[in-house]
Amino acid sequence: TMQLGAIVQVDAGAQLTFGNTVYSDDGFTKTGNGRLILNSQMAKSNLDGDTGRSDDYTLKGTINVNQGELWLSTAGNRVAGATGINNAIVVASGATVDLRGAALNFNDDTDPNRKVFQIQGTGTNNMGALRNSSGTGTIAHLVLLGDATLGASGGRIDLGSYDINPETGTTSLNTVFSPQAPKLEGGGHKLTKVGTGDFDLRDVQFVNDVTGTSALSELLV
């Protein structure tokens, strides 16, 4: 359990893994040039696939990544904790979040929000403030706080839609799907993509294109 104002410092060359559920109502701040790994579902029940049904989160509040790297994982689609703007992951210039294949645009949950990533800068070793280095990492809400670099090396990043209808099945698309378009808030800043992997702005056939709530000044690939 973390207290208000909690700081997690991982020094250069070190790695710390949170392999169990983290409890915090106010998030935490990651400092130090080492690596912190979140490797557990941050929810009050053991969720299975995309059927969490708006389960209550144990990790709430803003996660500030001020230095070094924060790695997510494929431990579950709630590995990054609560959703929405008040529970964003904020990446400072020079720091990095690596999705590591985390699928954060989960479906069949009535929560209208998904995890928000607010990024700026080029990241550690200029490999991206937001990066995916394994498998396919999926997000639904990306905000640029300044010019930013996104990295895909050894994996792919999808900015994709998600479904907020709790019904499952395929018998009637009108009754079991309520697709929501992903958001890209550019703020007039430049987004640069590096690495050999893909960055896909995914438009599923029954939803609209990615919504730009504020225009990018430039997209470099």
N, C-alpha and C positions, 0 to 999 in steps of 0.2 A: 504494500500500500504506500502510495506517495503522498507527501504533504504539499500544501500550497507552496509554489515557488521551487519545486523539486528540480535539482540539476543532476544530470547524469554525465559525468566526465569519464571519457575513455581516452587515454593518452595515445600518442602516436605509436604505432606498432602493436597495439593491444586490441583485443576483440572481446566484447561482452555480449552474451546471448541471454535474452529474457525468454526462457523456454516454457514459462507458465504464465497464467493470466496476470495482467497488471491492473491494479486498482488505483484510479486517480480520477477526481472530479475536475481537476484543473490542469491536466496535461503535464508536460515536463519540458525542460530545455536540455538538449544534447550539446555538450562542449567537448573540447579535446579533439585531436586529429585522428583518433582511432575509430574503430567501427563498432556500432551498436546494432544488434540484430533482434527484431521482434519475430518470435517464432511460436506464437500461440494465438488462438481465438480470443479476442478481447470482448467477450460477451458472457452473460450470466448463465447460459446453458450451452451445452455442447452442440453446436449447430452442424447440420449435415447438408452439404451442398447449398442450394439456393432456397431452402425452405425455412429460413430463420423466423419469418413472420414478425419483423420489427422487434426482435429480441432486444432487451435492455443491455446496454454496453457497460463494461467495467472501466474502460479507458475513455475518458471524456476530456474535453478541453483542448487547447492548442498545443501541438507538438512543434517546438522551435528547434530546428536543426541549425545551430550556429556555426559548428565546425565539424570537420571529418565527415563520416558516412553513417547514414541510417539505412540498414537493409531491412526490407520486408521479406515475406516468404510465401510459400504455397500452403502454409499451415491452415489457412481458412480464409474465407472472403471477408471476415471481420478482423483480420490481423492488424489493421491500422486503427481500430477503435471507432468511435462514434463519427457520424457524418455531419455535413453541413458546414456553413462558414464559421461557426463558433468552435468547431472541432477540426480546423484545418491543420495540415502539415505545412509549416512555413520554412522555406529553405533560404538561408542567408547566402550572400555572395561568397563563393569559394567552397561551400559545403555541397553535399550530394545526398539524394535519396535514390536508392536502387530498388526497383520494384521486385526483382528476382522472381518474376512470373506471377506475382499476386494478381488475382482477378477481383477488382474492386467495383466493377459495375454490375454487381449481382442482381439477379432477377427475382420476381415473385415476392417482393417485399413492399408493403404499402408506404414505407418511408419515402417521401418525395425527393430526398437528397441522397447523394453518395459522397465519398471522401473528396475533399477539396485540397488541391495542391497549389500553393502559392510559391513561385520560384523566381529567382534572379541569378545572374552570374553564369559562369562557365563550369562550375563544379570542381571537384578535386581532380587535379591533373588535366583539367580542361576536357573531361569526359562527359560533362553534362550535370546540370543542377538536378535534373530528373533523368534517371537512367534505367534501362532494363538490360541485364546481362545474362538472363536465362529464360528460355521459353517465351511466352507471350504475356506481357503485363498489360492489364486493362484498367483504364481510369475513365471517369465521366465528367470531371470538372477541373480545368487547368486555368490558373490565373497567373499572368506575368506581372511581377512587381517592378521589373526593369528588363532591359535586354537580357535574354536567357538562352542557354544552350540545353538541348535535349539530346541524350545519347542512347543509341540502340546498337549494342555490340554483343553478339552472341545471343541476341533475343530481339523481339519486336515489341513496340508499344502501340496499343490501340486506344484511341479516344473514341469510345463507343457508346451506343444507346443502352438503356436498361428498362426493365419492365416493373411497374409498381402494382400490377394486379396480382393478388395472392393466389389466384386460381392457377392450377397447372393443367397440362394436357394440350391437345392439338385439335380437338373436335370442332371448335369454332373460334377462329382468330378474334372475332369481335368480342367474345366473352372472356377470353383468358389472357388477352394482351392489352396493356395500357402503356405503350412505349413512350419513353421520355428521351428527348434529344440531348446529347452531351453538350457541354458549354466550354468554349474557349474565350477567355477574357484577355484580350491582348493589351489593352491600356495604351495603345499607340507604340508599343515596344517591339523590338526585333526578336524573333525566335529563330535560332539556328539549330539545325539537326546535324549531328555528327555520328559516325559509326556506320558499319556496313549493314546493320539491321534496318527494318522498315519502321516508319512512323505512319500509321494508318488512321486517317480521319474516317471512321467507318459509318456508312449510311446504310443501315438495314433497310430492306425494301419497303417496310411499312411505317417508316418514320421520316421526319424531315432531315435535311442536312445538319451538320454541326452548326450550332448557333454562335455567332460571334457577337457577344454583348458589347465589345468595343474592338475596333479594328486593330489588326497588326499593322505596324508600319512596314514590315518586311518579313518574309519567310524564306530562309536560306536552307538549301538541302545540299 
